[in-house]
Amino acid sequence: MSDVRTERCQAMRPAILELIGLAPQLLGSRDILGRFTELANDLLKIHALGADGIEDPAYRAWINDGGRALRALRDAAAAGDRKAAFAAYGGQDGAMFPIGQGCSGTPGF
């Protein structure tokens, strides 16, 4: 039997790693905003799959918050607002924290 949570976390991992690599450049370069938008959309596609078959409370919490921070990241990047995109990216209220919590303990997280 497959582990849905592990599969979803593994599917998100490439986009997350790329976002982590790009984040330090975010305040200095507008050139990466388009890529930030694409990566956030990739993560939102997995978010849209919901939490059926996943019991982990942290993953379910990420799904239940509606991807608020991830949408804020995407929308800020799409609007060209580097400061807002950076703010939406990091910290405990940022887009990456709930994903990390939800995937904690799966391979690569």
Helices and strands as residue ranges (DSSP letters): H 4-22, G 23-25, G 30-32, H 33-47, H 57-64, H 68-78, H 82-89, H 96-103
